[in-house]
Structure formats: structure tokens, C-alpha cells
Amino acid sequence: MTKSLHIPNSSAAWFLTTFLLLNASSYAQTQSRRTLLISIADRKLAVVENGAVTKIYPIAVGKNSTPSPEGSFLIVDRITDPTYYHANVVVPPGPHNPLGTRWMGLSEKGYGIHGTNVPKSIGKAASHGCIRMARPNLEELFAHTRVGDAVLILRERDELTAQIFGTSDAVVALGTPSLATVVNPATGQ
């Protein structure tokens, strides 16, 4: 049995649906339609492929003094074992590198999705604006993303993000602007 959930006509629901529809032409250039949906309020990242949420990860987001950007972006580069550069500081790849083992740069210069050398920061507002992930989650996500994948970062929590990030054992299929279907992957219903 498939459960249908009504998604109110909220700005986030409208923005996500519009973003996915407007970017359909860029999706045609890739094998799948993939968007990374980031909820700053929930401190979670959802992988949306072909309209369905396939994976949810906990993240760290920017602290109040250096907030994460809000809006729609693209992944513009992917780097394994990145070097960290900031204000005359250079940290080579390794255990002390604040970027961890992977970097996915966003089309907003200076921002990206990366690892961390402070794993206890995951789930908190702790970064300089980037999205931090635990190493195993980051490496798993990195293996499935490509340059050109869309990234949507939402600041406010609403009913859409509550439905997506509040359902830990379900896959959410995004349909029309006012409807989503939740399917339990264990039962297929």
C-alpha cells in the first residue's frame, strides 16, 4: 500500500518542485536526475534521484556567524584528498585536513560539501558555511555524485522538509507540486 501525503503550497515545496522542473534539461545530460536537497534547519542532506529520496545523511552546517548559503547550486568540481587553503594556511591531505578525504565544490565560490577532521561537529551548526559530512557517508555520496548534479539548500523547516527528513525508514517519491508518495523500502508499500 502506497501512502500519499499532501504537501502544502509552501514556499519550499513550490521552490523544490519548480527547481526540479526547470532543471530537467540539465538532468537530460546525465544518466539520472539527481539533486542533493539540504535542510539547514534539520541538518540533513537527502539524495533525490529521479524524483525519489534514496538516502538521507546527517550533516553539519554553517554557524550563525558564517552561515551556509541558501538557494540552488550545482556541483562544479569533485576532488579526492583535497588540500585546504585559507588565509595563508595550507593543510595537505591527511588526518589534520579540515576538508577530510573528499570535496564537492558548489557553484557558489568557496562553498562545498566535504568531510571533516572534527566528526563530533556533525549534526551541529559548526562550519564556516560549507556542508560537512562524516567520512563514510561523504565517501559513499561522493561515489554517486557527478559534476553538474543539482544542490538545493533550504534554510527554513516546513512541512515538506519535515516529511522528507522526519521519515527515516521511508523513501519519498516527489510527484506533483501538491503530492508526494511515501514507500517503505522494506515492504514496498
Secondary structure, DSSP 4 states (H G I P E B T S, - for coil): -PEEEEPPS-HHHHHHHHHHHHTHHHHTTSSS-EEEEEETTTTEEEEEETTEEEEEEE-BEE-TTSPPP-EEEEEEEEEESPPEEETTEEE-SSTT-TTTTEEEEESSTT-EEE--S-GGGTTSEEESSSEE--HHHHHHHHHH--TT-EEEEE-S--HHHHHHHT-TT-EEEE-STTEEEEE-TTTT-
